[in-house]
């Protein structure tokens, strides 16, 4: 939704296929675009992102990850940023296809002055918007490095601890943490270099945090492909929509995106607030060629506080900022970090299950541990008490709980198709605890095509095959098995040994 560098049209949001929507509709009085505000893919789960820490401490990487970049902004009070960053100054980039006001209609002029961009001596970077006689100045910085990427077979997490601006009157404020593909840079970095803005949106933009008008909300968006239209529905992009963000203007919260390439045929980007996933966009939504052009390469990071422009204007139905907009509010950043796994796919959180006998034929038995990605804390152990049919390796995804999911890439249902889902499960759930197993295709936010409920089967080693009817599915799909329960405290309620999709 953020920075289209060519066109001045506002980017809306497009929460596609959301199964769990919330939020309030807003009237958009300007522009032909419609802003869809319900979040897509709100998952009740906590990711294995970097552990929580104070705003002034960069968290250690999760197990299996390494820190590729970090900045805790530990300079003296009133100092500027170090050489890891470059200032964007003025109102636009130089280069092919680059337009005024960064293509968004924002009205501030960015400076390198410490009045706009400075560290506070207590471990924070403050980007401050100032009004002087109706002319606004602010700050925008980007990393000089542009090689932050998820390796093939691995993952990358990009994260920051941010306190959003908290002005008394906030119409027009537009804070953001985001990244652009390295293909935007022709030479040098930022406004001191030359950009190839005509490469937008094909070389990718990942917006990790945006809010407008100081409404204590946030959103995440991917831009790719061609403009207008294309696989990412430009200039809108594929995004979560604005979502409530209680406390985001009064305290530091962690905004993250994980680029998951553990299965290079079924890649994804998942967005998180304080470690909780709220939106995922997948390669299968976009198409392989557009996805690879937008995602499978290096990025540089951007922190900025824009004032005015098409996005805040669309939300307020006005021209922003107004004469009453408060001057002097800041986006405060405690740290920025980039973590990666190796290309072996050994990272935690969204790693693979490590299955040793893995088929992608829907009508065959698919071992539970053959998942290519996951959410939640997934334990893979021996499926004690059950026999192993041909092709099943004997492991289970053990004691799954509400909010967990398992992704199986490129499952082939053929031209005849399948009309049933069978799963081999066991449950030692406590009395009164039960939940659903749902089959979702291609995007975890899509509507389930098959569902069954399960409660205690007699114990965690007492296995049953439970069937569910399904509308005919043909072709090749990424299959998500999602686990949904309303039990308080999210206790485990089911283990999975294997599953298949019979033709009848």
C-alpha positions as CSV (number, residue, x, y, z in Angstrom):
1,X,0.0,0.0,0.0
2,X,3.0,2.2,0.5
3,X,5.3,3.8,-2.0
4,X,4.5,3.5,-5.6
5,X,7.3,5.4,-7.2
6,X,5.7,6.1,-10.6
7,X,2.0,6.8,-10.2
8,X,0.4,9.2,-7.8
9,X,-2.7,7.0,-7.3
10,X,-3.3,5.9,-3.7
11,X,-2.9,2.3,-2.9
12,X,-5.9,0.7,-1.2
13,X,-6.0,-2.7,0.4
14,X,-7.4,-6.0,-0.7
15,X,-8.1,-8.5,2.1
16,X,-8.8,-11.4,-0.3
17,X,-10.8,-14.3,0.9
18,X,-10.7,-13.4,4.5
19,X,-12.4,-16.0,6.7
20,X,-12.2,-14.0,9.9
21,X,-12.8,-10.3,9.4
22,X,-13.1,-7.5,11.9
23,X,-12.7,-3.8,12.0
24,X,-15.1,-1.0,11.0
25,X,-15.9,0.2,7.5
26,X,-14.8,3.7,6.5
27,X,-16.2,6.0,3.9
28,X,-13.7,6.9,1.3
29,X,-14.7,10.3,-0.2
30,X,-11.8,10.7,-2.6
31,X,-10.3,8.5,-5.3
32,X,-11.9,5.7,-7.2
33,X,-10.1,3.1,-5.1
34,X,-12.0,1.4,-2.3
35,X,-10.3,0.8,1.0
36,X,-11.2,-2.6,2.4
37,X,-10.6,-2.5,6.1
38,X,-11.2,-5.9,7.4
39,X,-7.9,-7.8,8.1
40,X,-7.3,-11.0,6.1
41,X,-6.0,-14.2,7.6
42,X,-6.2,-13.3,11.3
43,X,-4.5,-16.3,12.8
44,X,-4.8,-17.0,16.6
45,X,-1.2,-18.0,16.9
46,X,2.2,-16.8,18.0
47,X,5.1,-17.1,15.6
48,X,8.6,-18.1,16.6
49,X,9.9,-14.7,15.8
50,X,12.7,-13.1,17.7
51,X,12.0,-13.0,21.5
52,X,10.5,-10.0,23.1
53,X,12.9,-7.3,24.4
54,X,12.9,-3.7,25.4
55,X,12.8,-1.1,22.7
56,X,16.5,-0.4,23.2
57,X,17.7,-4.0,23.0
58,X,18.0,-6.0,19.8
59,X,16.6,-9.5,20.5
60,X,18.9,-12.5,20.0
61,X,18.0,-14.5,16.9
62,X,15.6,-17.5,17.4
63,X,17.2,-20.9,17.5
64,X,18.5,-21.9,14.1
65,X,18.6,-18.3,12.8
66,X,21.5,-15.7,12.6
67,X,21.4,-12.0,12.8
68,X,22.1,-10.5,9.3
69,X,21.7,-6.8,10.4
70,X,20.7,-4.9,13.5
71,X,20.7,-1.3,14.8
72,X,19.8,-0.4,18.4
73,X,20.3,3.3,17.8
74,X,22.7,3.7,20.7
75,X,24.1,7.1,19.7
76,X,24.3,10.2,21.9
77,X,21.4,12.4,22.4
78,X,20.9,14.6,19.3
79,X,23.2,12.5,17.1
80,X,22.3,11.3,13.6
81,X,22.1,7.8,12.3
82,X,25.3,5.9,11.5
83,X,26.7,4.9,8.1
84,X,24.4,1.9,7.8
85,X,21.8,4.4,6.7
86,X,21.4,7.1,4.1
87,X,19.1,10.1,4.3
88,X,16.6,10.7,1.6
89,X,16.3,14.5,1.2
90,X,13.8,16.6,-0.7
91,X,10.7,15.3,-2.2
92,X,11.6,12.7,-4.8
93,X,14.2,10.3,-6.1
94,X,16.4,11.0,-9.2
95,X,16.2,8.5,-12.0
96,X,14.1,6.8,-14.6
97,X,10.3,7.0,-14.0
98,X,10.7,8.8,-10.6
99,X,8.0,11.4,-9.9
100,X,7.5,14.3,-7.5
101,X,6.4,13.7,-3.9
102,X,7.6,10.1,-4.1
103,X,4.6,9.4,-6.3
104,X,2.2,9.5,-3.3
105,X,1.2,13.1,-3.0
106,X,2.8,13.5,0.4
107,X,3.7,17.1,1.2
108,X,6.7,17.1,3.4
109,X,10.3,17.8,2.4
110,X,12.6,15.3,3.9
111,X,15.9,16.5,5.5
112,X,19.0,15.2,7.2
113,X,18.7,17.6,10.0
114,X,18.7,16.2,13.5
115,X,15.6,18.3,14.1
116,X,13.9,15.7,11.9
117,X,16.0,12.5,12.4
118,X,18.0,12.0,15.5
119,X,18.8,9.5,18.3
120,X,17.8,10.4,21.8
121,X,20.7,8.9,23.8
122,X,18.4,6.3,25.4
123,X,18.4,3.8,22.5
124,X,15.7,5.3,20.2
125,X,15.7,6.8,16.8
126,X,13.1,9.6,16.4
127,X,11.7,10.7,13.1
128,X,9.9,14.0,13.7
129,X,7.5,15.9,11.5
130,X,7.6,19.7,11.9
131,X,5.4,22.4,10.5
132,X,6.9,25.9,9.9
133,X,4.4,28.3,8.5
134,X,2.5,25.6,6.7
135,X,5.6,23.9,5.2
136,X,6.3,20.5,6.7
137,X,9.6,18.8,7.0
138,X,10.3,15.3,8.2
139,X,12.7,12.4,7.7
140,X,13.2,9.3,5.6
141,X,16.2,7.0,5.9
142,X,17.1,3.8,4.1
143,X,19.8,1.2,4.6
144,X,22.8,1.5,2.4
145,X,22.9,-2.3,2.1
146,X,20.3,-3.8,-0.3
147,X,21.2,-7.4,0.0
148,X,18.8,-8.5,2.7
149,X,17.1,-11.6,1.4
150,X,15.7,-15.0,2.3
151,X,18.0,-17.7,0.8
152,X,16.5,-20.5,-1.3
153,X,15.4,-23.1,1.1
154,X,15.5,-20.7,4.1
155,X,13.8,-17.7,5.6
156,X,14.3,-14.1,6.4
157,X,12.6,-12.1,9.2
158,X,12.6,-8.3,9.1
159,X,11.5,-6.7,12.3
160,X,11.4,-3.4,14.2
161,X,10.2,-2.1,17.5
162,X,8.3,1.1,16.9
163,X,6.1,3.6,18.8
164,X,3.8,5.3,16.3
165,X,3.4,9.1,16.4
166,X,0.9,10.3,19.0
167,X,-0.1,13.8,18.0
168,X,-3.0,15.6,19.6
169,X,-4.4,16.1,16.1
170,X,-3.0,13.6,13.7
171,X,-4.7,14.0,10.3
172,X,-2.0,13.5,7.7
173,X,0.5,11.6,9.7
174,X,1.8,8.5,7.8
175,X,4.5,6.5,9.5
176,X,5.9,3.4,7.8
177,X,8.5,0.6,8.0
178,X,9.0,-1.1,4.7
179,X,11.4,-2.4,2.1
180,X,12.1,-2.2,-1.7
181,X,13.8,-4.6,-4.0
182,X,17.4,-3.9,-4.8
183,X,16.3,-3.5,-8.5
184,X,15.1,0.0,-7.7
185,X,18.7,1.2,-7.3
186,X,20.5,2.0,-10.5
187,X,23.5,3.4,-8.7
188,X,24.2,4.5,-5.2
189,X,21.5,4.7,-2.5
190,X,18.5,6.9,-2.0
191,X,18.3,10.5,-3.2
192,X,22.1,10.7,-3.3
193,X,22.1,8.0,-5.9
194,X,20.0,7.2,-9.0
195,X,16.9,5.0,-8.9
196,X,15.1,3.1,-11.6
197,X,11.6,3.8,-10.4
198,X,10.2,2.3,-13.6
199,X,10.9,-1.1,-12.1
200,X,8.0,-0.6,-9.7
201,X,6.2,-2.8,-8.9
202,X,7.9,-5.8,-10.6
203,X,11.0,-5.8,-8.4
204,X,8.9,-5.9,-5.2
205,X,7.8,-3.8,-2.3
206,X,7.0,-5.3,1.2
207,X,5.3,-2.9,3.5
208,X,5.7,-4.2,7.1
209,X,4.0,-1.4,9.0
210,X,1.8,1.6,8.0
211,X,-0.7,3.7,9.8
212,X,-2.4,7.0,8.8
213,X,-4.0,9.9,10.6
214,X,-2.8,8.7,14.1
215,X,-5.7,6.2,14.4
216,X,-3.6,3.6,16.2
217,X,-3.9,1.0,13.4
218,X,-1.5,-0.9,11.2
219,X,-1.3,-2.9,7.9
220,X,1.0,-5.0,5.8
221,X,1.1,-5.2,2.0
222,X,3.0,-6.8,-0.9
223,X,3.3,-5.1,-4.3
224,X,4.5,-7.0,-7.4
225,X,3.9,-7.6,-11.1
226,X,2.6,-4.9,-13.3
227,X,0.8,-1.6,-12.8
228,X,-2.1,-1.2,-13.2
229,X,-3.7,-4.6,-12.3
230,X,-1.5,-7.6,-12.6
231,X,-1.2,-10.5,-10.1
232,X,-0.9,-8.1,-7.1
233,X,-3.9,-6.0,-8.1
234,X,-1.9,-2.8,-8.5
235,X,-1.9,-0.1,-7.5
236,X,-3.7,-1.6,-4.6
237,X,-1.4,-4.5,-3.8
238,X,-2.2,-7.6,-1.7
239,X,-2.6,-6.4,1.8
240,X,-4.2,-7.0,5.2
241,X,-6.1,-3.8,5.4
242,X,-5.9,-1.5,8.4
243,X,-6.3,-3.2,11.7
244,X,-6.8,-2.0,15.2
245,X,-3.5,-1.6,17.1
246,X,-4.3,-0.8,20.7
247,X,-1.3,0.9,22.4
248,X,0.7,1.3,19.3
249,X,0.9,5.1,19.7
250,X,1.7,5.0,23.5
251,X,4.2,2.1,23.6
252,X,6.7,0.1,21.5
253,X,5.3,-2.8,19.5
254,X,7.1,-5.2,17.2
255,X,6.2,-5.3,13.5
256,X,7.7,-8.1,11.5
257,X,7.5,-9.9,8.1
258,X,8.9,-13.4,7.5
259,X,9.8,-14.3,3.9
260,X,9.5,-18.1,3.8
261,X,11.4,-19.9,1.1
262,X,11.8,-23.2,2.8
263,X,9.9,-24.8,-0.1
264,X,10.9,-22.8,-3.2
265,X,7.9,-24.0,-5.0
266,X,5.5,-22.7,-2.4
267,X,6.9,-19.6,-0.9
268,X,5.1,-17.1,1.3
269,X,5.3,-13.8,3.3
270,X,3.6,-13.6,6.7
271,X,3.1,-10.4,8.6
272,X,3.2,-10.2,12.4
273,X,2.3,-7.8,15.2
274,X,4.1,-8.6,18.4
275,X,4.8,-12.1,17.2
276,X,1.2,-12.9,16.2
277,X,0.5,-13.5,12.5
278,X,-2.3,-11.5,11.0
279,X,-1.8,-11.9,7.2
280,X,-0.1,-14.2,4.7
281,X,0.4,-13.8,1.0
282,X,1.6,-16.8,-1.0
283,X,3.5,-17.5,-4.3
284,X,0.5,-19.5,-5.5
285,X,-1.7,-16.3,-5.3
286,X,0.7,-14.3,-7.4
287,X,2.2,-16.8,-9.8
288,X,5.8,-18.1,-10.0
289,X,7.4,-15.6,-12.4
290,X,5.9,-12.5,-10.7
291,X,6.7,-13.8,-7.3
292,X,10.3,-14.6,-8.1
293,X,10.8,-11.2,-9.6
294,X,9.4,-9.4,-6.6
295,X,10.6,-11.6,-3.7
296,X,13.6,-13.8,-4.5
297,X,16.4,-11.2,-4.3
298,X,17.8,-8.6,-2.0
299,X,16.0,-5.7,-0.4
300,X,16.8,-2.4,1.4
301,X,14.9,-1.2,4.4
302,X,13.1,2.2,4.8
303,X,11.9,4.1,7.8
304,X,9.9,7.3,7.2
305,X,7.3,9.6,8.5
306,X,5.4,11.1,5.6
307,X,2.8,13.9,5.9
308,X,-0.3,14.0,3.8
309,X,-0.8,12.2,0.6
310,X,-3.4,10.0,-1.1
311,X,-3.6,7.3,1.6
312,X,-4.3,9.5,4.6
313,X,-6.5,11.7,2.4
314,X,-8.6,8.7,1.5
315,X,-9.1,7.7,5.1
316,X,-10.1,11.2,6.3
317,X,-12.0,12.1,3.1
318,X,-10.1,15.4,3.2
319,X,-6.9,17.1,2.1
320,X,-4.2,16.4,4.7
321,X,-2.5,17.6,6.8
322,X,-4.9,20.3,7.9
323,X,-4.3,23.6,9.5
324,X,-5.0,22.0,12.9
325,X,-2.7,19.0,12.5
326,X,-0.2,19.0,15.4
327,X,3.5,19.6,14.7
328,X,6.3,17.8,16.4
329,X,5.1,14.2,16.8
330,X,7.6,11.5,16.1
331,X,7.8,7.9,15.0
332,X,10.2,6.4,17.6
333,X,12.2,3.3,16.7
334,X,13.8,1.1,19.4
335,X,15.6,-1.3,17.0
336,X,15.6,-2.7,13.5
337,X,16.9,-6.3,12.8
338,X,17.1,-8.8,10.0
339,X,17.4,-12.5,10.8
340,X,17.9,-15.4,8.4
341,X,18.2,-19.1,8.3
342,X,20.5,-21.1,6.1
343,X,19.3,-22.5,2.8
344,X,18.7,-25.9,4.4
345,X,15.3,-24.9,5.8
346,X,16.3,-25.7,9.3
347,X,14.9,-22.6,10.9
348,X,12.2,-22.8,13.6
349,X,8.7,-21.5,13.4
350,X,7.9,-21.9,9.8
351,X,10.3,-24.7,8.9
352,X,9.7,-28.0,7.3
353,X,8.5,-31.2,9.0
354,X,11.4,-33.3,7.8
355,X,9.4,-36.2,6.5
356,X,11.4,-38.9,4.8
357,X,8.6,-40.5,2.7
358,X,6.7,-37.6,1.1
359,X,4.2,-37.9,-1.8
360,X,2.3,-35.1,-3.4
361,X,-0.4,-37.3,-4.9
362,X,-3.7,-36.4,-3.2
363,X,-5.1,-39.9,-3.3
364,X,-2.1,-41.4,-1.6
365,X,-1.4,-41.3,2.1
366,X,0.6,-38.2,2.9
367,X,2.6,-38.3,6.1
368,X,1.9,-35.6,8.6
369,X,5.5,-34.6,8.9
370,X,5.8,-33.9,5.2
371,X,4.7,-30.3,5.7
372,X,6.7,-27.6,3.9
373,X,5.8,-24.8,6.3
374,X,3.9,-24.3,9.5
375,X,2.6,-22.0,12.1
376,X,2.6,-22.6,15.8
377,X,4.9,-24.9,17.8
378,X,4.9,-28.2,15.9
379,X,6.3,-31.3,17.5
380,X,7.2,-34.3,15.3
381,X,7.4,-37.5,17.2
382,X,6.8,-41.2,16.5
383,X,3.1,-42.1,16.0
384,X,3.0,-44.6,18.8
385,X,0.2,-47.1,18.7
386,X,-0.5,-46.9,15.0
387,X,0.6,-48.9,12.0
388,X,2.1,-47.4,8.9
389,X,0.5,-47.9,5.5
390,X,2.7,-48.0,2.5
391,X,4.4,-44.7,1.9
392,X,3.9,-43.4,5.4
393,X,7.0,-42.9,7.5
394,X,5.6,-43.4,11.0
395,X,5.8,-39.9,12.5
396,X,3.0,-37.7,13.8
397,X,2.5,-34.0,14.1
398,X,1.8,-34.2,17.8
399,X,-0.8,-32.5,20.0
400,X,-1.9,-29.7,17.8
401,X,-3.8,-26.7,19.2
402,X,-5.9,-23.8,18.1
403,X,-4.1,-21.5,15.6
404,X,-1.6,-24.2,14.3
405,X,-1.5,-25.0,10.7
406,X,0.5,-27.3,8.4
407,X,1.2,-26.5,4.7
408,X,1.8,-29.2,2.1
409,X,3.0,-27.8,-1.2
410,X,1.9,-28.8,-4.7
411,X,-0.5,-31.5,-3.8
412,X,-1.8,-33.0,-7.1
413,X,-5.5,-33.8,-7.2
414,X,-5.3,-34.7,-10.9
415,X,-8.0,-34.2,-13.5
416,X,-10.5,-36.6,-12.0
417,X,-10.3,-34.8,-8.7
418,X,-11.1,-35.8,-5.1
419,X,-14.4,-35.4,-3.1
420,X,-13.3,-36.6,0.3
421,X,-10.7,-35.8,3.0
422,X,-9.6,-38.6,5.4
423,X,-7.3,-38.1,8.3
424,X,-5.7,-40.5,10.7
425,X,-5.9,-38.8,14.1
426,X,-5.7,-39.4,17.8
427,X,-6.7,-37.3,20.8
428,X,-6.2,-37.4,24.5
429,X,-7.8,-34.0,25.0
430,X,-9.3,-33.2,28.3
431,X,-13.1,-33.6,28.9
432,X,-15.0,-30.9,27.1
433,X,-12.1,-30.0,24.8
434,X,-12.6,-30.5,21.0
435,X,-11.8,-28.7,17.8
436,X,-11.9,-28.8,14.0
437,X,-9.5,-29.9,11.3
438,X,-10.0,-27.7,8.2
439,X,-8.7,-28.1,4.7
440,X,-7.8,-24.8,3.0
441,X,-6.4,-24.4,-0.5
442,X,-3.6,-22.1,-1.7
443,X,-3.9,-19.4,1.0
444,X,-4.5,-19.9,4.7
445,X,-7.0,-17.1,4.6
446,X,-9.3,-18.9,2.1
447,X,-12.5,-20.6,3.0
448,X,-12.2,-24.2,4.1
449,X,-13.2,-26.8,1.5
450,X,-13.6,-29.6,4.1
451,X,-13.9,-29.8,7.9
452,X,-14.4,-32.3,10.6
453,X,-14.5,-32.1,14.4
454,X,-12.6,-34.3,16.8
455,X,-12.6,-34.8,20.5
456,X,-10.9,-37.4,22.8
457,X,-10.5,-40.7,20.8
458,X,-9.5,-42.6,24.0
459,X,-6.0,-41.3,24.3
460,X,-3.0,-39.9,22.3
461,X,-2.1,-43.4,21.1
462,X,-5.7,-44.4,20.1
463,X,-6.0,-43.7,16.4
464,X,-9.1,-43.2,14.2
465,X,-9.7,-42.4,10.6
466,X,-12.1,-39.5,10.3
467,X,-13.7,-38.6,6.9
468,X,-15.1,-35.4,5.7
469,X,-17.0,-34.7,2.5
470,X,-15.5,-32.1,0.1
471,X,-16.6,-30.4,-3.1
472,X,-14.6,-31.8,-6.0
473,X,-11.0,-30.5,-6.1
474,X,-8.9,-30.9,-9.2
475,X,-5.5,-29.6,-10.3
476,X,-2.4,-28.9,-8.1
477,X,-2.7,-26.8,-4.9
478,X,-0.9,-25.9,-1.7
479,X,-2.9,-27.6,1.0
480,X,-3.2,-26.1,4.5
481,X,-4.5,-28.2,7.3
482,X,-5.7,-25.7,9.9
483,X,-6.6,-26.4,13.5
484,X,-9.4,-24.4,15.1
485,X,-10.7,-24.7,18.6
486,X,-12.6,-22.5,20.9
487,X,-11.3,-24.1,24.1
488,X,-10.0,-21.7,26.6
489,X,-6.2,-21.5,26.9
490,X,-5.7,-23.2,23.5
491,X,-5.0,-26.7,24.9
492,X,-3.8,-29.4,22.4
493,X,-6.7,-31.5,21.1
494,X,-5.5,-33.6,18.1
495,X,-2.5,-35.4,16.7
496,X,-2.1,-36.2,13.0
497,X,-0.4,-39.3,11.5
498,X,-1.3,-39.1,7.9
499,X,-4.1,-38.0,5.5
500,X,-5.4,-38.5,2.0
501,X,-8.1,-37.3,-0.5
502,X,-10.0,-40.3,-1.9
503,X,-11.9,-39.8,-5.1
504,X,-15.2,-40.9,-3.4
